[in-house]
């Protein structure tokens, strides 16, 4: 879509996890999105869904890594604090990073976490944290959201890789979910 100044809308590249918009509402035309903006309508309302919280956490983790910053410091520096769930994800990944990366390294079959594309790595870390530390979120929801987000923000081949990786990790962290799907 175009605004009155004739600027064109710009979507994020495969290497950046967020869309860059030059006109209002251009996110609504991106494939794979529900038509809702990725930020809450009223900043005081915070983040409204787990999907939005995951996208916010992804952006914060990606930015923290790109700037070699502690994700918790970046989270605290936000002018409008993200919702509780986004904060939980960012803080949880930061606090458990060594254990999360060890799991990713063990199950990534020939890859180390530090060699993965940054977006894939951030999404895998989010999902592994959820699988290991947020039992109230169903395994199937964690896996499908991660695969959908990596499909939106990373390379074409990343979805299959991340799906396989997270499925193997889920079998270890939530063995009951493997025998009793959600």
N, C-alpha and C positions, 0 to 999 in steps of 0.2 A: 504494500500500500504506500501511497505517497501523501506527504503533508502538503500544505499550500505552498511551501517554499520549494517544492519539486525535489526534495532530497529523497533518495531511494532508501528502502529498508535494507538493513544488512544483518545477516544471520551469523552466528558464531562459526568459526572454522572448526575443523576436526581436532585442532590442537587446543582450543579454548572451550571451557565447559559452559560458558554463558553466551547468550545471544547479545549482540550489540545492535541497538535499535536507534534509528534516526527519526522515526516517526511513531507517534502514539499508536498502540494497538497492533504493531506489526507481528508480535509474538503469536497472535491469534491465527495467523496464516501459516505457521510452521507445521510441517507434518509431524504427527505423533503427539501433539499437545492437545489437551482437551478444550482449548479455547479460553481457558481461564488464565489470567496473568500469573506469572510465577512468584510475584510478591503480593502480599495482602493488600487489599484496596485501601485500608486505613492503616498506616504504620503502627498505630497504637494497638491494633488488633493482633499483631504478631502473625506468625505463620499458621495457616489454617489446616493443612493436611500433612500427613507423613511424606507424601510425594514432594510437596513444596519444601518441607524441612530437609529432606534428603538432597534436593537441588541446592538449597542454601548451604548445607554442610559441605557438599561437593565443591561449590565455589570457594568457600572459605579454606578448605583443605588444599585445594589446588593453588590458590593464591598464597597461602602460607608457604607451601613448598617452593613455588616460583620465586618468592622473596626470601627464602631461607629464614623464615620466622616461625616462632612457636604458634601453632594454631589457636591456643588458648588466649594468647595476647591479641591476635587478630580478632578473635571473637569478642574480647572485652573492649576493643577499640571501635566496634561498630556504632555508628551514630544512633541507629535504632536497633536495639537488641533483637536478634532473631528469636523465634519461639523456643519454648523449652525443649522440644524434641531435637531441633537443630543444634541447640547448645549441648544437649546430652551426647549427640553423635560426635560433634567436634571434640568435646572434652574427653569422651570415652576413647576415641581413636588416639588422641594425643597421649593419654595416660597408659594405654595398653599397646603402644606402637610396636615395641620389640616383640611381644608375643604374637601380635597380628601378623607382622612381617615374617616371623618364623613359620607360622602356619602357611602363609602364601608361598614362601620359598619351598616348603616341604611338598606342597601339592601342585605347584605350577609346572611340573614336568619339563625340566630343561631351562626354566626361566627363574631369575631371582627378582624379587619385588623391585629392586632399584633399576632393573633393565626394562621393566614394563613401561608402556606409554603412561605419562603422568595421570591422565584422566582415568585410565583403567585401574591404575594403582590406587587412586583415591577412592574410586567406587568399590573396589575389592576390599579395601580397608574398612569402609563404612559397613558393607554387608557382613564382613567377618565379625566386626564389633557387634552388630545386631544379633547375629547368630549365637555368639558366645555370651552376650551380656544383657540382651533384651528378650527374655523368653516369652513375653506377652505378644510379640509380633510373630505371626505364623511363618514357618520356614518358607512355604510357597510364596508368601507375600514378599519376603526379603529377596528371594531369588528372582522373582519376576520383575520387581522394581529395579533391581540392579541391572538385569539384562536389558530392560527397556531404556534405562538411563544411559547405559554404555552404548546402546544403539543410537540414541539421540546425539550423544556428545563425542563419540570416538570413531575409530575406523570401522569399516564394514566387517572385517574379520574378528573384531574384538568381542562381539556378542557371544559367539560360540566359545571362544577361549574363556571368557569370564564365567559363562554359564557352567562349563565343565569344571573349572577351578572351584567355584563356589559350591557346586553340587557335591564334590568330593569332600570339601571342608565341612559342609553341612552334615554329611554322613558321620563324621567324627564328633562334631560338637552337639548334634541333635540326633543321636541314633534312633530314638523312638519315632522321630518324624519320618525317617526313611522307611520304617515298617508300617507306619500309620500316617499316610499323607494327609495334610490339612484340608 
